[in-house]
Amino acid sequence: MADDIRQFKVYLPADLIREIKYRAVDTEQSLSSITAAALRQHLRTAQHEGEEQHEGEDMGTTGVEGLIIQTRNWGKTVAFWQALGYQVEFETGRNSGRLEHPAGGPYLFVVERPGSADPEIQPLVGTSDADSFEPPRAGTVEHPFTGRHWGAAELLLRDPDGRHVSVQAPLPAPAGKPATDT
């Protein structure tokens, strides 16, 4: 399939083009590979959102979208996952970033926590609407949905065994400015 590459002309805002070009240089990727990865992710998300739920059954989430991997050493952890075939999609510049595997599956968000006694791996579960999400009775809400600097609202749950689960929803449309953490 990689041999059948064709041109696909699109018009994008100038600032987005500039941002993508800088990302390509910083990550040593081609514009085509970055665009292809973004479009594939969009199609996976759209397909997943378009799938019908069982009749009369409200699932409340879109499933595990990614894993949040805490680490004491960003560089070594990223190198480990790259050796397993993952590719850095983007870095935040704050010793964190998102990795994806070319074959698909949940993404990995690696975040350095140098002082952390026991780094965790947390599933990141998506939901389409924070207001209508009902936490499972068997879990405990550690903190309610809070706007985050990465553009999502996050609720932190603990499962019955005490493990963290991050539930994330899109931020509501800005009627006023939502409270976000930094």
C-alpha positions as CSV (number, residue, x, y, z in Angstrom):
1,M,0.0,0.0,0.0
2,A,2.9,2.4,0.7
3,D,3.9,2.0,-2.9
4,D,0.6,3.5,-4.0
5,I,1.2,7.1,-2.8
6,R,-0.6,10.0,-4.6
7,Q,-0.9,13.7,-4.2
8,F,-3.9,15.1,-2.3
9,K,-4.2,18.9,-2.4
10,V,-5.8,20.6,0.6
11,Y,-6.1,24.2,1.7
12,L,-5.1,24.9,5.4
13,P,-4.7,28.0,7.5
14,A,-1.2,29.5,7.2
15,D,-0.5,29.2,10.9
16,L,-1.4,25.5,10.9
17,I,0.9,24.9,7.9
18,R,3.7,26.7,9.7
19,E,3.2,24.7,12.8
20,I,3.2,21.4,10.9
21,K,6.4,22.4,9.1
22,Y,8.1,23.1,12.4
23,R,6.9,19.8,13.8
24,A,8.2,18.0,10.7
25,V,11.7,19.5,11.2
26,D,11.7,18.9,15.0
27,T,10.6,15.3,14.7
28,E,12.5,14.6,11.4
29,Q,9.3,13.4,9.7
30,S,8.0,14.3,6.4
31,L,4.9,16.5,6.0
32,S,3.2,13.6,4.2
33,S,3.8,11.1,7.1
34,I,2.5,13.6,9.7
35,T,-0.6,14.4,7.6
36,A,-1.2,10.7,6.9
37,A,-0.9,9.8,10.7
38,A,-3.3,12.7,11.6
39,L,-5.9,11.6,8.9
40,R,-5.7,7.9,9.9
41,Q,-6.3,8.9,13.6
42,H,-9.2,11.1,12.5
43,L,-10.7,8.2,10.5
44,R,-10.3,5.8,13.4
45,T,-11.9,8.2,15.8
46,A,-14.8,9.0,13.3
47,Q,-15.3,5.3,12.7
48,H,-15.4,4.6,16.4
49,E,-17.8,7.5,17.1
50,G,-20.0,6.3,14.3
51,E,-20.3,2.8,15.5
52,E,-23.8,2.1,16.9
53,Q,-24.1,1.2,20.5
54,H,-26.3,-1.7,21.5
55,E,-30.0,-0.8,21.5
56,G,-31.1,0.8,24.8
57,E,-27.5,0.6,26.2
58,D,-25.7,3.8,27.1
59,M,-22.0,2.9,27.4
60,G,-20.9,6.3,28.7
61,T,-17.4,6.1,27.2
62,T,-15.7,5.5,23.9
63,G,-13.3,3.0,25.4
64,V,-9.6,3.1,26.1
65,E,-8.1,5.7,23.8
66,G,-4.6,5.7,25.3
67,L,-2.3,4.9,28.2
68,I,-0.7,7.6,30.4
69,I,2.7,6.3,31.3
70,Q,4.5,8.1,34.1
71,T,8.3,7.8,34.1
72,R,11.3,9.0,36.0
73,N,13.3,9.3,32.7
74,W,11.5,10.6,29.6
75,G,14.4,9.9,27.2
76,K,14.9,6.3,28.3
77,T,11.2,5.5,28.3
78,V,10.6,6.9,24.9
79,A,13.6,5.0,23.5
80,F,12.2,1.8,25.1
81,W,8.8,2.3,23.3
82,Q,10.5,3.3,20.0
83,A,12.4,0.0,20.1
84,L,8.9,-1.6,20.2
85,G,7.9,0.2,17.1
86,Y,6.2,3.3,18.5
87,Q,6.8,6.7,16.9
88,V,6.8,10.1,18.6
89,E,3.7,11.9,17.3
90,F,4.5,15.1,19.3
91,E,6.5,16.3,22.3
92,T,5.2,19.0,24.6
93,G,8.6,20.5,25.4
94,R,8.0,19.6,29.1
95,N,9.3,16.0,29.1
96,S,6.1,14.6,27.9
97,G,4.6,13.6,24.6
98,R,2.4,11.2,22.6
99,L,3.6,8.1,20.8
100,E,1.6,6.0,18.4
101,H,2.2,2.6,16.8
102,P,1.9,2.5,13.0
103,A,-0.3,-0.6,13.3
104,G,-2.8,1.3,15.4
105,G,-4.1,0.7,18.9
106,P,-4.3,3.0,21.9
107,Y,-1.7,5.8,21.9
108,L,0.8,6.2,24.7
109,F,1.2,9.5,26.5
110,V,4.6,9.5,28.3
111,V,5.0,12.0,31.1
112,E,8.1,12.4,33.3
113,R,7.5,12.5,37.0
114,P,11.1,12.5,38.4
115,G,10.1,12.6,42.1
116,S,7.4,9.9,41.8
117,A,7.9,7.0,44.1
118,D,6.0,4.5,41.9
119,P,5.3,5.6,38.3
120,E,1.9,4.4,37.2
121,I,0.4,3.4,33.9
122,Q,-3.2,4.8,33.7
123,P,-5.8,3.9,31.1
124,L,-7.2,7.0,29.5
125,V,-10.9,6.4,28.8
126,G,-12.7,8.8,26.5
127,T,-16.2,10.1,26.9
128,S,-18.1,12.5,24.6
129,D,-19.7,14.6,27.3
130,A,-18.5,15.3,30.8
131,D,-22.0,16.5,31.9
132,S,-23.7,13.2,31.0
133,F,-20.9,10.9,32.2
134,E,-21.9,8.7,35.2
135,P,-19.0,7.2,37.1
136,P,-19.3,3.5,37.9
137,R,-20.6,2.8,41.4
138,A,-17.8,0.4,42.1
139,G,-15.2,3.2,41.6
140,T,-14.3,6.3,43.6
141,V,-14.0,9.8,42.0
142,E,-10.7,11.2,43.1
143,H,-11.4,14.6,41.5
144,P,-14.3,15.7,39.3
145,F,-14.0,16.9,35.6
146,T,-11.5,19.7,35.5
147,G,-10.3,21.7,32.5
148,R,-6.7,20.8,31.7
149,H,-4.0,22.7,29.8
150,W,-4.0,20.1,27.0
151,G,-7.5,21.0,25.9
152,A,-9.6,18.3,27.7
153,A,-11.7,18.0,30.8
154,E,-10.3,15.2,33.1
155,L,-12.0,13.2,35.8
156,L,-9.8,11.0,37.9
157,L,-11.3,7.7,39.1
158,R,-9.9,4.9,41.2
159,D,-11.1,1.4,40.3
160,P,-12.1,-1.1,43.1
161,D,-8.5,-2.1,43.6
162,G,-7.3,1.6,43.9
163,R,-5.8,2.0,40.4
164,H,-6.2,5.4,38.7
165,V,-8.3,5.7,35.6
166,S,-8.3,9.0,33.7
167,V,-11.6,9.8,32.0
168,Q,-11.4,12.6,29.5
169,A,-14.0,14.6,27.6
170,P,-13.8,17.6,25.2
171,L,-13.9,20.9,26.9
172,P,-17.3,22.6,26.5
173,A,-17.6,25.4,23.9
174,P,-16.3,28.6,25.4
175,A,-19.4,30.6,26.6
176,G,-17.1,31.9,29.3
177,K,-13.5,30.8,29.9
178,P,-13.4,27.4,31.6
179,A,-11.2,26.9,34.6
180,T,-8.0,25.0,33.6
181,D,-5.0,23.9,35.4
182,T,-1.4,24.5,34.3
